[in-house]
């Protein structure tokens, strides 16, 4: 038997007919019907219900479980790829977590160094297998007026941790001893209060799927 490319259905063809076993053919055709039923009746209340790390082919249809007037009958995949939730701010990610960029650029990204996301999306690199940090910021500066939300790195060039300003103020004349501060701990630098957090590293590993609503209900 041969296998179809999209749904993985088992089919008998002229080239495979002589070698195909009758019992195996009947069992596989029963499996085909189950796959077709699942494909044709797939339904969700929201795209957010979809499981991560699932491949959806272009044209895949998901029916709306709770259709209402003014809503849509369902969603159709307009871009083939793996489903993943969009990047979120101030969230702890672990190695292996998958996300799509915010705003969406079609990429699928995997966490390769665990940590906590910042308040603003990173610059998502589009090249396949390129690695980059979640946090964007400048090196710490002495006697500088920092505002709430400002993000800095130590001046030694390490981006393993970042420091986000929780209380505005002026930094001290000398750089803090960053290594003495525990992760996720607040500390004072002059009149500034920083909080230490571990920096996530991402890598693009492929494409994310995209679903768009269709069939508006009047």
N, C-alpha and C positions, 0 to 999 in steps of 0.2 A: 504494500500500500504506500501511497505517497501522502505528504502532509501539505495542506494549504499554508500560504505564507502569513496571513493575517490572524486567523482564528485557530490555526493549528488543527484543522479538521482532517481526519483520515479518509482518503478517497481511493477507489479502485480506478486504475487507468489501463489503457491498452498495453502499456509496457509492463505493468505489474500484475495483470490479470492471471497469467499462468502460474505465478508463484504465490498468489494470495490464498490464505486458508479461509474456508467458508465460515467456520465458527468465529475466527478472529475478525473477519469482515463484519459480521452481524453485531458483535459486541462493540466494535469501534463505531459502527453507525449509530448504535444506541447512545454511546458517549457523545457523538456529534450532535444529536438532538438535545441532549442536556446542555451542551455548550451554546447551541443556538438559542435555547430558551433563556439561559442566563444573560446572553448578549442582548436579546430583544426585550427583555423585561427588567433590565437593570434600572433601579430607581433610587433616588436620594432626595432628601429635603433641601440639601445645600451641597455645593461643591466642597465645602469644608469637611464634609463627612467622608470624603474619599481617603483611602488608606495610602500612607506614604509608601514610596518605593514600589509603586505599581505602574507598569507601562501601559499607556493608552495610545492606540493608533489613531491617526487622523480620520475623522468621520465617525468615531465611536459616539453613540447616543446614550444619554442618561435621562430617564423620564423623571418628571417632578412628582414626588409622592403626594404633595399637598397643593395641587393647582388651584389658583383663585383668579377671579376676574381682575384683569390688569397685570397679572403675572405671566409666566411663560410655561409652556408645556414641558420643556426640558432643556438640556444643554447638549451641545455637540462639540467634539474635539476639533479645533481648528489648527492645532499644532501637535504633532506626535512627540511624545516624551514621557518622562517619569513624573508622577505627581508628587509634589512637595509643597508644604505650606510656605507662605511668604515670610521673609525675614521680619523679626519683631525686635523692638528696642528693649533694653534692660532685661534681657532674658538669658538664662544660663543654658548653654549648649554643650553637649558632650560629643566626643569623637564618634563619627558615623552619622550624626544628625544631617538630614538633607533639607535644603531650603531652595526657594527660587528668589531671584533678586527683587528688591523693592527700590525703585519701580522695576517692573518686569522687563527683562531684556532677552528672555528666551533661554537663559542658562539654568543649569542645575548645579548646585554647589554643595560640597560635603565639608563638614567640620573635621579638620585634621589635628587641631590643637584646641582642647576645651577651654572655655572661659565664659565671660559675660559680655553680651552685646552692649553697645553704647546707646546714646540717645538719638543719634542720627545714623542713617544707613551708610555703610562703607562705599567706597568706589569699587563696584563689582567689575573685575577684569573679565573680558569676553573670550580671551584665548583659552583653548582647552588645556587643562592640567596646570594652568598658572596658579600660583599660590599668593595670597595676600592677607594682610591683617584687617580685622574688623574695625579697629580704632584708627581714627585720623586725628593728629594733633601735632603740636610743636614741642620742642624740648623746653624743660623748665627754665625760667629766667628769674634772677634775683631782683628783689625790690620792685616787683612788677604788680600792677593793679589787675587782679583777676576777677572775673565775673562768674556767677553761678552757671554751671554747665561747661565752663572751659575745661579742656582736656590737655594734659601734658604727659610727656615721657621723661625719664631721667636723662641727664646730659651725657651719660656714657654710651648712648646709642641703642641700648636695649629696648625692645618693644614687647618684652615678655609680659610686662604689667603696664597698665595705664593708671592715671590719677585724675579724678574728676572733681571739680570744685563744687562743694556743697554750701560753703559760706564765702561770700565775696570778701576781698581784702587785699593787702599787700604782702607779697612773699618776703621771706627773711633775707638777710645779706648772704647767707651761706646755704647751700643746697642740703635738703633733709637727707638723713640716712635711710634711703628707701628700703634697703634690704632688712632693716630692723622692724619694719611695719608688716603686720600680718595681713594676708589677703582679706578683702571685704571689711577692712577696718578704717575708721575715720581717724585723722590726726591733724595737728595744728602746725602750720608753717607760717611764722609771722602772725598775721591776722587772718590768713586764709585757712579754711578747713578743707582738706582733701579726703577722698575715699579711694583706697587702692582696689584695683580689680584686675583679674587675669585677662590678657588679650586673646581673643579667638583668632585662629588662622583658618581661612577657607581655601578651597580648591575647586575650580570648575571641573566637573567630571562628565558633563553631557548636556542634554537639553531637557527642559521641563515642558510638560504638556500645558495646553491652554484650552479651556472650555468657554464657549459663549452661549448665552441663552437663545432659544429660538421658539417660534410659534406663540406670539403674544395672544393672550386670551382676552377678547373684547367683551 
